[in-house]
């Protein structure tokens, strides 16, 4: 991968040989992070998964398992740090706010997760990045950074572009899956992103789901919408089939 060189130390803390499941400790900018890796077979196409503002939880583990069953390798990144799993809204706002305010730091942590996956033998030349909510915002940050990937997918993520950024360097297709009833990210922002991507010549597809609020894919929550979750997952998995080798 051609990007900023970041010191990575990968320690395999747990390993299940049959499923290829590993909890992974790695280091970015001198700080430890705990990611998660699963692969059902060698040389599987890679999905880099970025968590929402809750941090890396069982939700990402469940999504990773679903993808592994389909034949993909998945590296679930940790953007907050080892042992940092916020419980209050204030903590979540503080942690995400710090990365929104320092986009270079956000990018280094994303690159660090990708490097950690590469250290594990994952195929980082055949990769799609996906993210949920805050993670979707991070995935679009990756897209604007110019890192070469087959695709970038955001589920109910933030869609705004910082004033000093654009999509001119984007190297990969973009898929946006959004709820029309999302009160956190408006349809005006959705339309603005569509115009930006079209102007930059980025291949993209953007879909909205009627009645779906913010975080419509979160199992068991009040915001969960089964129909929108099912349809967005089906479109996402077709996207993976289309763009990955």
C-alpha positions as CSV (number, residue, x, y, z in Angstrom):
1,X,0.0,0.0,0.0
2,X,1.3,3.4,-0.9
3,X,0.6,5.7,2.0
4,X,2.2,7.2,5.1
5,X,4.5,4.7,6.8
6,X,3.1,4.0,10.3
7,X,4.8,1.8,13.0
8,X,2.8,-1.3,13.3
9,X,3.3,-4.1,15.8
10,X,0.8,-7.0,15.5
11,X,0.3,-9.3,18.4
12,X,-2.1,-12.2,18.0
13,X,-4.0,-12.4,21.3
14,X,-6.5,-15.0,20.4
15,X,-6.7,-17.4,17.4
16,X,-9.3,-19.9,16.3
17,X,-7.6,-21.9,13.5
18,X,-10.8,-23.2,11.9
19,X,-12.5,-19.9,11.4
20,X,-9.4,-17.7,11.3
21,X,-10.6,-15.4,14.0
22,X,-8.1,-13.1,15.7
23,X,-8.2,-10.3,18.2
24,X,-5.3,-8.1,17.1
25,X,-3.3,-5.6,19.0
26,X,-1.5,-3.0,16.8
27,X,0.2,0.4,17.3
28,X,-0.3,3.7,15.6
29,X,1.6,6.8,16.6
30,X,2.8,5.0,19.7
31,X,-0.7,4.3,20.9
32,X,-2.1,0.7,21.1
33,X,-5.3,-0.3,19.4
34,X,-7.4,-3.6,19.6
35,X,-8.9,-4.6,16.2
36,X,-10.5,-7.8,15.1
37,X,-9.8,-10.0,12.1
38,X,-11.7,-12.9,10.6
39,X,-11.1,-14.9,7.4
40,X,-12.6,-18.2,6.4
41,X,-10.0,-18.8,3.7
42,X,-6.6,-17.7,2.5
43,X,-6.4,-14.9,-0.1
44,X,-10.0,-13.9,0.5
45,X,-11.0,-10.4,-0.7
46,X,-10.8,-7.9,2.3
47,X,-13.4,-5.7,3.9
48,X,-12.0,-3.0,6.2
49,X,-14.9,-2.3,8.7
50,X,-15.0,0.9,10.7
51,X,-17.2,1.1,13.8
52,X,-19.7,3.7,14.9
53,X,-19.3,6.1,17.9
54,X,-19.7,3.2,20.3
55,X,-16.3,1.9,19.4
56,X,-15.5,-1.6,18.3
57,X,-18.3,-3.8,19.8
58,X,-20.1,-7.1,19.3
59,X,-22.1,-5.4,16.5
60,X,-19.0,-5.2,14.3
61,X,-18.2,-8.7,15.3
62,X,-21.6,-9.9,14.1
63,X,-21.3,-8.0,10.8
64,X,-17.8,-9.4,10.3
65,X,-19.1,-13.0,10.9
66,X,-21.8,-12.4,8.3
67,X,-19.2,-11.3,5.8
68,X,-16.9,-14.2,6.6
69,X,-19.7,-16.6,5.9
70,X,-19.9,-15.1,2.4
71,X,-16.2,-15.8,1.8
72,X,-14.6,-12.4,2.7
73,X,-11.8,-11.6,5.1
74,X,-12.7,-8.7,7.5
75,X,-10.5,-6.4,9.6
76,X,-12.6,-4.4,12.0
77,X,-10.6,-1.3,12.9
78,X,-10.3,0.4,16.3
79,X,-10.2,4.2,16.1
80,X,-10.4,5.0,19.8
81,X,-7.6,3.0,21.4
82,X,-7.1,-0.3,23.3
83,X,-9.7,-0.6,26.1
84,X,-11.4,2.6,25.1
85,X,-15.1,1.8,24.7
86,X,-17.2,4.8,25.5
87,X,-20.5,4.3,27.4
88,X,-21.9,7.9,27.8
89,X,-23.0,10.3,25.0
90,X,-20.4,12.8,26.4
91,X,-17.6,10.3,26.0
92,X,-18.7,9.4,22.5
93,X,-18.9,13.0,21.5
94,X,-15.5,13.7,22.9
95,X,-13.8,10.8,21.1
96,X,-15.4,11.4,17.7
97,X,-15.2,15.2,18.1
98,X,-11.4,14.9,18.5
99,X,-11.1,13.0,15.2
100,X,-13.5,15.3,13.3
101,X,-11.3,18.2,14.4
102,X,-8.1,16.5,13.3
103,X,-8.6,14.7,10.0
104,X,-5.0,13.8,9.6
105,X,-5.1,11.9,12.8
106,X,-8.3,10.2,11.6
107,X,-6.5,9.2,8.4
108,X,-3.4,7.9,10.2
109,X,-5.6,5.6,12.4
110,X,-7.4,4.3,9.3
111,X,-4.1,3.7,7.5
112,X,-2.8,2.0,10.6
113,X,-5.7,-0.5,10.6
114,X,-5.1,-1.2,7.0
115,X,-1.4,-1.8,7.7
116,X,-2.3,-4.1,10.5
117,X,-4.5,-6.1,8.2
118,X,-1.7,-6.3,5.7
119,X,0.7,-7.6,8.4
120,X,-1.8,-10.4,9.0
121,X,-1.5,-11.4,5.3
122,X,-4.8,-9.8,4.2
123,X,-5.0,-8.8,0.5
124,X,-5.0,-5.0,0.9
125,X,-4.9,-4.6,-2.9
126,X,-8.3,-6.2,-3.2
127,X,-10.2,-4.3,-0.5
128,X,-13.4,-2.4,0.2
129,X,-13.9,-0.1,3.2
130,X,-17.3,0.1,5.0
131,X,-18.5,2.0,7.9
132,X,-21.5,2.6,10.1
133,X,-22.6,6.1,11.3
134,X,-19.3,7.7,12.5
135,X,-17.5,4.9,10.6
136,X,-19.3,5.9,7.4
137,X,-17.9,9.4,7.9
138,X,-14.4,7.9,8.3
139,X,-14.8,5.8,5.1
140,X,-15.6,8.9,3.1
141,X,-12.5,10.5,4.6
142,X,-10.5,7.5,3.3
143,X,-12.0,8.0,-0.1
144,X,-11.0,11.7,-0.2
145,X,-7.5,10.9,1.0
146,X,-6.7,9.2,-2.3
147,X,-5.9,5.7,-0.9
148,X,-6.4,3.1,-3.6
149,X,-9.4,0.8,-2.8
150,X,-12.0,-1.0,-4.9
151,X,-14.8,0.7,-3.1
152,X,-16.0,2.8,-0.2
153,X,-19.4,2.1,1.5
154,X,-21.2,4.1,4.1
155,X,-24.3,3.0,6.0
156,X,-26.2,6.0,7.5
157,X,-22.9,7.9,7.9
158,X,-22.1,11.6,8.0
159,X,-22.0,12.9,4.4
160,X,-20.5,16.4,4.7
161,X,-17.2,17.4,3.2
162,X,-14.7,19.6,5.2
163,X,-14.2,22.9,3.5
164,X,-10.6,22.2,2.6
165,X,-11.3,18.8,1.0
166,X,-12.8,17.3,-2.2
167,X,-13.1,14.0,-4.0
168,X,-10.6,14.8,-6.8
169,X,-8.1,12.1,-5.6
170,X,-10.7,9.4,-4.9
171,X,-9.6,6.0,-6.3
172,X,-12.5,3.6,-6.0
173,X,-16.3,3.5,-6.3
174,X,-18.6,4.9,-3.7
175,X,-21.8,3.4,-2.4
176,X,-24.0,5.4,0.0
177,X,-26.9,3.7,1.9
178,X,-29.0,6.2,3.7
179,X,-32.3,6.6,5.5
180,X,-34.7,9.1,4.1
181,X,-36.0,9.7,7.6
182,X,-32.6,10.4,9.0
183,X,-32.8,13.4,11.2
184,X,-29.0,13.6,11.9
185,X,-27.9,13.7,8.3
186,X,-30.3,15.6,6.0
187,X,-31.4,14.8,2.5
188,X,-29.9,18.2,1.6
189,X,-26.5,16.8,2.6
190,X,-27.2,13.7,0.6
191,X,-28.0,15.7,-2.5
192,X,-24.9,17.9,-2.0
193,X,-22.7,14.8,-1.8
194,X,-24.2,13.5,-5.0
195,X,-23.4,16.7,-6.8
196,X,-19.8,16.7,-5.4
197,X,-19.2,13.1,-6.6
198,X,-20.7,13.8,-10.0
199,X,-18.6,17.0,-10.4
200,X,-15.4,15.1,-9.4
201,X,-16.2,12.2,-11.9
202,X,-16.4,9.6,-9.1
203,X,-18.3,6.5,-9.9
204,X,-21.0,6.2,-7.3
205,X,-24.4,5.0,-6.3
206,X,-26.6,6.5,-3.6
207,X,-29.8,4.9,-2.2
208,X,-32.3,6.1,0.4
209,X,-34.8,3.9,2.2
210,X,-38.2,5.3,3.1
211,X,-39.0,5.5,6.8
212,X,-35.5,4.6,7.8
213,X,-34.0,6.8,10.5
214,X,-30.4,7.3,11.5
215,X,-28.7,4.0,12.6
216,X,-31.4,1.9,10.9
217,X,-29.1,-1.1,10.7
218,X,-28.4,-1.5,14.4
219,X,-30.0,-4.7,15.5
220,X,-32.3,-4.5,18.5
221,X,-32.4,-0.7,18.7
222,X,-35.5,1.5,18.5
223,X,-34.1,2.8,15.2
224,X,-33.7,-0.6,13.6
225,X,-35.7,-1.1,10.4
226,X,-35.6,-4.7,9.2
227,X,-36.7,-3.9,5.6
228,X,-34.1,-1.2,5.1
229,X,-31.4,-3.3,6.8
230,X,-32.2,-6.2,4.5
231,X,-32.3,-4.2,1.3
232,X,-29.1,-2.2,2.1
233,X,-27.2,-5.4,3.0
234,X,-28.3,-7.1,-0.2
235,X,-27.1,-4.1,-2.2
236,X,-23.9,-4.0,-0.3
237,X,-23.1,-7.6,-0.9
238,X,-23.8,-7.3,-4.6
239,X,-21.5,-4.3,-4.6
240,X,-18.7,-6.5,-3.1
241,X,-19.3,-9.1,-5.8
242,X,-19.1,-6.5,-8.5
243,X,-15.9,-4.6,-7.5
244,X,-13.7,-7.2,-5.7
245,X,-11.7,-9.8,-7.6
